[in-house]
Amino acid sequence: MFLRNVREPWYDLEDGALKLQVRQEYISSTGNPSLVLRRQTHIEGEVVAYLEFEPQSENEMAGIVILQNESHYYFVNKTRQSIQLLKQTESGYATLADKPYDKAGIQIKIEARESKYNFYFSEKGDDYQPLLRDVDATYLSTETAGGFVGCMYGLYATSNGEVSSNHASFGYFEISTQK
């Protein structure tokens, strides 16, 4: 699923990975951002993705978003020098966590635990470090954010309004649910 109509190709499958162009469009703008979405179907579960990304400028970022609407989402992303968790509000991004990380490849994991989200990262996928735990999932609820019912997970890349020729490559994107 996409946010708004795709008018020009900005994604491709290359060597088994989903390659997204890092474009100037962003979620809260009126354009079609480089964002591929999948509905969050359970309140207990996890999402894991492998991201290969080398930002060329400070404004470039790529990672996983949990989206309720254009002004209410969490974005765990890789920048030039860190892995960070951003909270989109009606007035812009608030940084909830920021840890140094400068390697090209990163595993990102999000756990959904009813009214909380836990965010993790790992270089190789075997030793996850917490980025931030117990983040309020009710911020993305219809009661708080308005809009439609339910959230979506998404693979997202943006240069936040600046022109870019870079790309982000997602080797896999796995969703599992708790039973």
C-alpha positions in Angstrom: 0.0 0.0 0.0 1.2 3.6 -0.7 0.4 7.0 0.8 -1.2 8.9 -2.1 -0.9 8.0 -5.7 2.4 6.9 -7.2 2.9 9.1 -10.2 6.5 8.2 -11.0 8.5 5.0 -10.2 10.6 5.5 -7.1 10.9 1.8 -6.0 12.4 -1.3 -7.5 13.3 -4.9 -6.6 17.0 -5.4 -7.1 18.8 -8.6 -6.1 15.9 -9.7 -3.9 15.8 -6.3 -2.0 13.3 -3.5 -2.1 15.2 -0.4 -3.2 13.6 3.0 -2.4 14.8 6.3 -3.9 15.6 8.8 -1.2 13.3 11.7 -2.3 12.4 15.1 -1.1 8.8 14.1 -0.4 7.9 13.3 3.2 4.9 11.9 4.9 3.4 15.1 6.2 3.8 16.8 2.8 1.1 16.6 0.1 3.2 14.5 -2.3 3.7 10.8 -2.6 6.7 9.9 -0.3 9.0 6.9 -0.8 6.9 4.8 1.6 5.6 1.2 1.3 3.0 0.3 3.9 1.4 -2.8 5.4 -1.4 -2.8 8.0 -0.6 -3.6 11.6 -3.1 -6.4 12.2 -2.4 -7.4 15.8 -1.7 -5.5 19.0 1.0 -8.1 19.9 3.8 -8.8 17.5 7.0 -7.6 15.9 8.4 -6.2 12.8 12.0 -6.7 11.7 13.8 -5.3 8.7 17.3 -5.2 7.3 18.3 -1.8 5.9 21.4 -1.1 3.9 21.8 2.7 3.7 24.6 5.2 3.4 23.2 8.8 3.8 25.0 11.3 1.7 23.8 14.4 3.7 22.4 15.3 7.1 18.8 15.5 5.8 18.6 11.9 4.5 17.1 9.2 6.6 15.5 5.8 6.1 13.9 3.1 8.3 10.6 1.9 9.6 7.6 4.0 10.3 4.4 3.1 12.4 1.8 5.4 10.9 -1.6 6.4 12.1 -1.8 9.5 9.9 0.4 12.3 8.5 0.8 14.0 11.9 0.9 11.0 14.2 3.6 8.4 13.6 6.8 7.0 15.0 9.9 6.7 12.7 12.9 4.6 13.7 15.6 5.6 11.2 19.2 5.6 10.3 21.0 8.9 9.6 24.6 9.6 8.8 25.9 9.1 12.3 23.1 7.6 14.3 20.0 5.5 14.7 17.1 7.5 16.1 13.5 7.4 17.0 11.3 10.3 16.0 7.8 11.1 17.0 5.8 13.1 14.4 3.5 15.6 15.9 1.3 18.3 14.4 4.3 20.8 14.9 7.1 18.5 13.5 9.5 15.9 14.7 10.4 15.3 18.4 13.5 13.2 18.9 12.7 10.4 21.5 16.0 8.5 21.2 19.3 8.9 19.4 22.3 6.6 19.6 25.6 6.6 17.6 25.7 4.3 14.6 27.7 4.7 11.4 27.7 1.4 9.7 25.9 0.9 6.4 23.8 -2.1 7.3 21.4 -2.3 10.3 18.7 -4.6 11.6 15.7 -2.7 13.0 13.1 -4.3 15.2 9.8 -3.0 16.6 7.8 -4.9 19.2 4.1 -4.1 19.6 2.9 -4.9 23.2 -0.7 -3.8 23.4 -0.4 -0.1 24.6 3.4 0.0 24.2 6.0 -0.2 21.4 9.7 -1.3 22.0 12.3 -0.2 19.5 15.6 -2.1 18.9 18.6 -2.2 16.5 21.4 -4.6 15.8 24.3 -4.7 13.4 24.0 -8.5 12.6 20.5 -9.4 13.9 21.7 -11.5 16.8 22.3 -9.1 19.6 19.6 -6.4 19.6 20.2 -3.2 21.6 17.3 -1.2 22.9 16.8 2.1 21.3 13.8 3.0 23.4 11.2 0.8 25.3 7.7 1.4 26.5 6.8 4.0 24.0 3.1 5.0 24.2 1.2 3.2 21.5 -2.0 5.1 22.4 -0.5 8.2 20.7 -1.4 6.4 17.5 -4.9 5.6 18.5 -8.0 7.0 16.8 -9.0 8.6 20.1 -5.7 10.6 20.2 -4.8 11.0 16.5 -8.2 10.9 14.8 -8.4 9.5 11.3 -9.0 6.0 10.3 -8.9 2.9 12.6 -5.6 1.2 12.9 -1.9 1.7 12.2 0.4 0.7 9.4 4.0 -0.3 9.3 6.1 1.1 6.5 9.5 1.1 4.9 10.4 4.8 4.4 13.2 6.9 2.9 13.3 10.7 2.7 15.6 13.6 2.2 13.2 15.9 4.0 12.5 18.5 1.3 16.0 18.4 -0.3 16.9 17.0 -3.7 18.8 13.6 -3.4 20.0 10.9 -5.8 20.6 8.4 -3.0 18.6 5.1 -2.3 17.9 2.9 0.6 17.8 -0.9 0.2 15.6 -3.2 2.5 16.9 -6.8 2.3 13.8 -8.1 4.1 10.7 -7.0 6.0 9.1 -9.6 8.4 6.0 -9.3 10.4 5.1 -11.8 13.1 2.3 -11.9 15.6 1.9 -13.2 19.1 -0.6 -16.0 19.6 
